Each structure stands twice: as C-alpha cells, then as structure tokens.
Amino acid sequence: MIATAAMIAVGAVGLSLVLTLYRLLKGPHAPDRVLALDTLAINAIALIVLFGVLFATTMYFEVALLFAMVGFVTTVAFCKFLLRGNVIE
C-alpha cells in the first residue's frame, strides 16, 4: 500500500518538476526564475524523500537535508545578487 502511494506521489512530484522547469526557462523576469529555482529545489527534496520511503533506507533523508541547506543558500545568494548586484559585501 505504501509503495503504491509512493509511486503515485513520485509521478505527481515528477510532473511538478517538469512544470517548474518550464517556468524556470520561460519566466518573464528574474525574480520569477529565482522562485522557480527555489520551487525546483523543494520538489527535488520531496522526490529524494519519496525515494527514501520507497526504498526503505535512511540515507536519502540525509541527502535531502544537505540538499535543502544548499538550496536555501543558493536562493539567498540569488536574491542578494538581484537586489544589490553583488553577493559578498
């Protein structure tokens, strides 16, 4: 039962990744692209966690935590670059 639900969720998150990738490529402005990149990172984290549930291992959860930290830092760096023009002051 859990495997079936996880496979359906993987399909839904995969579709969400494709739609977010479309928004990343066709976004009219830079802030739209930054939000799409952040959403893409969140969807990728969800996909990693779903694979951890599907394969019943805890290694994927640690990878998801690391990916979440990197995604947060990149989103903050992109936002600082768009607002100020530089990342490091």
Stockholm file with secondary structure:
# STOCKHOLM 1.0

chainA/1-89         MIATAAMIAVGAVGLSLVLTLYRLLKGPHAPDRVLALDTLAINAIALIVLFGVLFATTMYFEVALLFAMVGFVTTVAFCKFLLRGNVIE
#=GR chainA/1-89 SS CHHHHHHHHHHHHHHHHHHHHHHHHHCSSHHHHHHHHHHHHHHHHHHHHHHHHHHTCSHHHHHHHHHHHHHHHHHHHHHHHHHHSCSCC
#=GC SS_cons        CHHHHHHHHHHHHHHHHHHHHHHHHHCSSHHHHHHHHHHHHHHHHHHHHHHHHHHTCSHHHHHHHHHHHHHHHHHHHHHHHHHHSCSCC
//
